Amino acid sequence: MNYFQPQTVGQAVNIAQTFEATFLAGGTDLVLHMQTGKIHPNAIIDLGKISELKEIKETDGYLEIGSMATFAELGQSELVFQKALALWLACQTMGSPQIRNQATLGGNLGNCSPAADGLPPLLALGAEVRLISREGDEVVSLETLLSRTPLLSQGTLIREFRIPLKGLQSGFAKLGRRKALAIARLSVAIAIELEDNRVGKVRVALGAVGKRAYLSEILARELSDQELNEVWIEKGIEGVQRVVREALGARASAPYKREAVSGVFREALGTFIPEGGTKV
Ligand SMILES: Cc1cc2nc3c(=O)[nH]c(=O)nc-3n(C[C@H](O)[C@H](O)[C@H](O)COP(=O)(O)OP(=O)(O)OC[C@H]3O[C@@H](n4cnc5c(N)ncnc54)[C@H](O)[C@@H]3O)c2cc1C
């Protein structure tokens, strides 16, 4: 099998097309899939030497995160903590310290498991994704990208994530399978416009409920433009339970997840409701 280690994004994309090669980021999913025979790549392109893919920076009203930023780097970033708390929180509980050191946000999207921890926060925060292929550059909202099948065409590289800095308050919580290697059984990310105790636009994203993480339009409609108080929180809990019930139907995990989501929703809110403000 051919193995390439390009220095630039352009080289990576060219090789990908020419050799029908597969991108390798941290390898925490890809290597497992190769070992179990789930995939048999023609060639591998290791993205580890492309330094521009590792950048985390603020530019022109966006927080830009290169696809090769690891969960550990994101979880230690003051910028991510300040500007995208939901994502920062997700990075604290993702996998184990060893996995967080290897695993990248780009790989999290590339693998796109239903329980991918990075995706609900990015959805709630309204992130866009910059893709590069031989055909050119494309910036697409993550929500739109997640509705595509396949997610990425052959040779398309995830360049970066762009989170618009709109001053949203955000939070994240998940219910893990086991404490040590906590693959989410259910996760909730929420981002809201909040001024004093007035809630503006609300975005709630759910993980491990459908085939892919998704934004709930119903919850956005039902929870936006209201006072933040216990009534609003109860309405959110009732709403999120209903959404989970409808999404899971008769699946075995449905009764458990429907109950659990109320606690997870409350916990996600509790991560950012200002102290001394409205009690959660
Ligand atoms: C023990 C263990 C625990 C885990 N716990 C969690 C958890 O708690 N939460 C969670 O979300 N995940 C978890 N995972 C899954 C995994 O670690 C994540 O999905 C991780 O983010 C994958 O990133 P990676 O850099 O290792 O990707 P890789 O394995 O290198 O790649 C994954 C896929 O994405 C593609 N890809 C990677 N980068 C790009 C790019 N820039 N452009 C285009 N395609 C790309 C690859 O070709 C491949 O198909 C766990 C995995 C293990 C083994």
The ligand as a Tripos MOL2 file, in Angstrom:
@<TRIPOS>MOLECULE
LIG
   53    58     1     0     0
SMALL
NO_CHARGES

@<TRIPOS>ATOM
      1 C1        -11.0320    3.9550   22.5640 C.3       1 LIG1
      2 C2        -11.7570    4.9910   21.7370 C.ar      1 LIG1
      3 C3        -12.5990    5.9040   22.3630 C.ar      1 LIG1
      4 C4        -13.2780    6.8610   21.6180 C.ar      1 LIG1
      5 N1        -14.1000    7.7480   22.2560 N.ar      1 LIG1
      6 C5        -14.7420    8.6940   21.5380 C.ar      1 LIG1
      7 C6        -15.6080    9.6340   22.1820 C.ar      1 LIG1
      8 O1        -15.7910    9.6530   23.3970 O.2       1 LIG1
      9 N2        -16.2420   10.5470   21.4050 N.ar      1 LIG1
     10 C7        -16.0760   10.5830   20.0460 C.ar      1 LIG1
     11 O2        -16.6500   11.4520   19.3830 O.2       1 LIG1
     12 N3        -15.2690    9.6880   19.4010 N.ar      1 LIG1
     13 C8        -14.6150    8.7480   20.1150 C.ar      1 LIG1
     14 N4        -13.8080    7.8450   19.4740 N.ar      1 LIG1
     15 C9        -13.7380    7.8590   17.9990 C.3       1 LIG1
     16 C10       -12.5650    8.6890   17.3920 C.3       1 LIG1
     17 O3        -11.5240    8.8720   18.3300 O.3       1 LIG1
     18 C11       -13.0510   10.0410   16.8840 C.3       1 LIG1
     19 O4        -14.0530    9.8740   15.9070 O.3       1 LIG1
     20 C12       -11.9200   10.9030   16.3240 C.3       1 LIG1
     21 O5        -12.3060   12.2580   16.2940 O.3       1 LIG1
     22 C13       -11.4310   10.4940   14.9410 C.3       1 LIG1
     23 O6        -10.3800   11.3870   14.5850 O.3       1 LIG1
     24 P1         -9.0050   10.8750   13.9940 P.3       1 LIG1
     25 O7         -8.1470   12.0830   13.8490 O.co2     1 LIG1
     26 O8         -8.4330    9.7490   14.7910 O.co2     1 LIG1
     27 O9         -9.5100   10.3810   12.5700 O.3       1 LIG1
     28 P2         -8.9720    9.1900   11.6410 P.3       1 LIG1
     29 O10        -9.2070    7.8770   12.2970 O.co2     1 LIG1
     30 O11        -7.5970    9.4750   11.1550 O.co2     1 LIG1
     31 O12        -9.9820    9.3810   10.4120 O.3       1 LIG1
     32 C14       -11.3560    9.1030   10.5450 C.3       1 LIG1
     33 C15       -12.0250    9.2710    9.1740 C.3       1 LIG1
     34 O13       -12.0280   10.6270    8.7640 O.3       1 LIG1
     35 C16       -11.3270   10.8070    7.5330 C.3       1 LIG1
     36 N5        -10.5870   12.0650    7.6630 N.ar      1 LIG1
     37 C17        -9.7790   12.4120    8.6760 C.ar      1 LIG1
     38 N6         -9.3330   13.6720    8.5050 N.ar      1 LIG1
     39 C18        -9.8770   14.1190    7.3640 C.ar      1 LIG1
     40 C19        -9.8050   15.3410    6.6450 C.ar      1 LIG1
     41 N7         -9.0970   16.3930    7.0940 N.pl3     1 LIG1
     42 N8        -10.5000   15.4660    5.4990 N.ar      1 LIG1
     43 C20       -11.2470   14.4320    5.0470 C.ar      1 LIG1
     44 N9        -11.3710   13.2530    5.6690 N.ar      1 LIG1
     45 C21       -10.6870   13.0920    6.8170 C.ar      1 LIG1
     46 C22       -10.4320    9.5870    7.4050 C.3       1 LIG1
     47 O14       -10.1350    9.2820    6.0430 O.3       1 LIG1
     48 C23       -11.3020    8.5200    8.0540 C.3       1 LIG1
     49 O15       -12.2740    8.0740    7.1490 O.3       1 LIG1
     50 C24       -13.1150    6.9000   20.2040 C.ar      1 LIG1
     51 C25       -12.2390    5.9840   19.5720 C.ar      1 LIG1
     52 C26       -11.5790    5.0490   20.3220 C.ar      1 LIG1
     53 C27       -10.6460    4.0910   19.6250 C.3       1 LIG1
@<TRIPOS>BOND
     1     1     2 1
     2     2     3 ar
     3     2    52 ar
     4     3     4 ar
     5     4     5 ar
     6     4    50 ar
     7     5     6 ar
     8     6     7 ar
     9     6    13 1
    10     7     8 2
    11     7     9 ar
    12     9    10 ar
    13    10    11 2
    14    10    12 ar
    15    12    13 ar
    16    13    14 ar
    17    14    15 1
    18    14    50 ar
    19    15    16 1
    20    16    17 1
    21    16    18 1
    22    18    19 1
    23    18    20 1
    24    20    21 1
    25    20    22 1
    26    22    23 1
    27    23    24 1
    28    24    25 2
    29    24    26 1
    30    24    27 1
    31    27    28 1
    32    28    29 2
    33    28    30 1
    34    28    31 1
    35    31    32 1
    36    32    33 1
    37    33    34 1
    38    33    48 1
    39    34    35 1
    40    35    36 1
    41    35    46 1
    42    36    37 ar
    43    36    45 ar
    44    37    38 ar
    45    38    39 ar
    46    39    40 ar
    47    39    45 ar
    48    40    41 1
    49    40    42 ar
    50    42    43 ar
    51    43    44 ar
    52    44    45 ar
    53    46    47 1
    54    46    48 1
    55    48    49 1
    56    50    51 ar
    57    51    52 ar
    58    52    53 1
@<TRIPOS>SUBSTRUCTURE
     1 LIG1         1 GROUP 0 **** ****
